Amino acid sequence: MPISSLSPIGHCPPSLSLKCNFPFRPTRKASILASPKQPLIFTTKRTTTHIVSMSYEAGIGVMGTKLGMMSYFEPDGTVVPVTVVGFREGNIVTQVKTEATDGYDAVQIGYRRVRDKKLTKPELGHLQKSGLIPMRHLQEFRLQSIDGFEAGQKLAFEEIFNEGDLVDVSGTTIGKGFQGGIKRHNFRRGAMTHGSKSHRQLGSIGAGTTPGRVYKGKKMPGRMGGTTRKIRKLKIVKIDNDLRVVMIKGAVPGKPGNLLRVAPAKIVGKNIPNN
């Protein structure tokens, strides 16, 4: 087939056939190499760009353990539901990452001391490099400035936060296992009487011939809970240094004993940039 008979995008002309034997996709950049004595050759080039971004924290935070919920009575008699968060041994700076060494500025913190045999040798080696105790959890806080932080530095909650401050609390929600549509997505059930055969079933999940498939993201039965969630802008009601606990207004993810990440609340234009 002569080159002149090809369409501008490289497909076969409609007058010859609807099929084309050339492995060509118009969405990619292509270059055509041909000569009178050589077959037509298509070469494609893919350009893939991976962008990895991590949001900045409003400030350094700490890790804690959820102890449970209770009622707190303010001096004027107001009853406030609070979550009690305790702190085990830890909240120690394990590594300070810089733009020159790691490509971004962040502070890595360790929490909850454990026995040596609970960690792998790479994990132990990472902590022993800074002369630190073995700790179960390691998390990073990406900051705009890492000045004043060094490995081995201990972080105290009462030195970072004050009563009345707003914080963002992250944790793993309680796992519910495999659940149906009513419990997982608050669907309504069908009629239980008058001959109805549909009670708690999901029902229709789409049309037949068109589109002939189930749309992505369709709410259906499946695994419920056990995901990471963040509750934003919770108020610190009370800090008790004697008991080493802090009371935060409202509920936080997880059950008692769950690991929590407490960081200053993000307020655009105040403690984080507008962009």
Disulfide bonds with the S-S distance in Angstrom:
none
